[in-house]
Amino acid sequence: PHLMALGPPARACNTARRLRFALPESFATISYVSVLRGEVPPALLTGRRVLIGMTAQGLGDRYPVPVSDGGIMPGVEINANVANAQLQDGWVHSLPRPLQIALALAPAWLLMLGFWRIRPRAASLLAIGLMLGTLLLSTAALAANCWIEPGPALLGIALVYPLWGWRRLQATSDYMRSELARLENEDSLPLSLPVAGDSDHVTRQAEQLARAIAQLRDLKRLVGDALAGLPDPALVSDLSGRIVLTNAAATSGFGDGLIGAEVDGLLADIAETAARKPIAAYLATPDSGHIEFEAGDGRAFVLRRAAIVGADGQPRGRIDYLTDITVIAQARRERERVLQLLSHDMRAPQAAILALLSTDGDSVDRARIARHARQTLTLADSFVDLARMQERGFDPEPVIAADLASEAADSLWPIAQQRGVQIRVVDESDCAFVSAERESLFRAVANLIDNAVKYSPDSGTVTVQIDRVSGQVRLSIRDQGKGINPAVMPHLFERFASENAGHIVKGVGLGLNYVAAVVERHGGTIAAHNAADGGAAFELTLPLDDPD
């Protein structure tokens, strides 16, 4: 037997308590025989509580205790642990029951919230983390003499994780089955193809889903290729109005960097200033069909906007399709000009002729009648020649530029003689050749000389000069009139542009447009300016042709 010394007097304890055992042999032990022999100083035992018991190995008074090394402890040492806890209030205290329940359920609830918010892999890590956290919390609380049972919390995690996983797997399987069946019924996709018979149910569904995704990818590729192959610009935007998809026609027509741009702003930038408000009104109510507008660069478009609706009937975005109708718009304008020509410019001379013919007696002004008839004939010839040039190919032959100019001047000699106008041809080109369609170039030069005669004063001089300049043949025609109105100069060669120069004859504006078209067809250039000493000057340049 041994004696064990304890501290101050103990207090009574009549309730169940939890005890933290000290490590074996933590209390001082003294051999009972040594005390009887007087070998122990009295001061060692004075004022201490002494427990008497057996500690020898073979006496049978030893019991297993929950210590770190998992060993056994003599009964007297167990009593010493109990007495020491009682004396020093070293019992392990339990938390209130509601708090214990909350701490036991908290890990399970946190795990379920994690299932709801995070991915499965992260949920697995969360479950492991909660288990470790529960054990660490219980250990830390025990170090502070507070007992938190880890078992209920660990059991909750162990139950929630497989149950939730099973439920989520079942819900996913049911959803895949219903959606695959729905997709197969709606789109007639062959999703129910044979699958491996030795696979489980979820694996078979996954194979069907993979097959459906592959077919939807093919369908998306088909739609993308169809969109890319459209000849006109197409802009696909999301609900926020940002462009998410375009085609090659849009990129080539409006430039790169369209993805992410605001589609309404882009359409407003494309349109000319006058068309922006109508476009904004149309985009606000696109159900009105379509809208035609002109772009800032002169092109014309038809804009159609359509909503992109999902399978659930909810809007997903918009598609704006722009059809280039520039050719049609030009044809419309040409038609209006032709109608104007027929209704005014060609009717006016005919009406004047009829009025002159309706006069009585010998007072008929044959010269005025001839002038009006010639004006109508010239206008008709120019209009027909313009139409023919647009249809036939260029078929040139070598022509001496000076001879062509002389012939054109001779053809206008009777008209010039009536007003005393002299046409002077100066050849400084050394009989240079040009490659030309003789008839059309002759008419173009004749038109320029005719205009010079018309706007020259009576008894004036029209100078036609031909020379060589930098490998080209230049033909200059100059009159002595009042010159060209600066306001008309920028539009001088446009079709149906006209000017009243104060002379007897008023130009209808088709002749100079015909001249410009002929010169362009021959690969040359034409320009007009007012000479410093008065009069208008036209300079026509054509490529020099070597007949050898």
Secondary structure, 3 states (H helix, E strand, C coil): CEEEEECCCCCCCCCCCECCCCCCCCCCEEEHHHHHCCCCCHHHCCCCEEEEECCCHHHCCEEECCCCCCCEEEHHHHHHHHHHHHHHCCCEEECCHHHHHHHHHHHHHHHHHHHHHCCHHHHHHHHHHHHHHHHHHHHHHHHCCEECCHHHHHHHHHHHHHHHHHHHHHHHHHHHHHHHHHHHHHHCCCCCCCCCCCCCHHHHHHHHHHHHHHHHHHHHHHHHHHHHCCCCCEEEECCCCEEEEECHHHHHHHCCCCCCCEHHHHHHHHECHHHHHHHHHHHHCHHHCEEEEEECCCCEEEEEEEEEECCCCCEEEEEEEEEECHHHHHHHHHHHHHHHHHHHHCHHHHHHHHHHHCCCCCCCCHHHHHHHHHHHHHHHHHHHHHHHHCCCCCCCEEEEHHHHHHHHHHHCHHHHHHHCCEEEEEEECCCCEEEECHHHHHHHHHHHHHHHHHHCCCCCEEEEEEEEECCEEEEEEECCCCCCCCCCHHHCCCCCCCCCCCCCCCCCCCHHHHHHHHHHHCCCEEEEEECCCCCEEEEEEEEEECCC
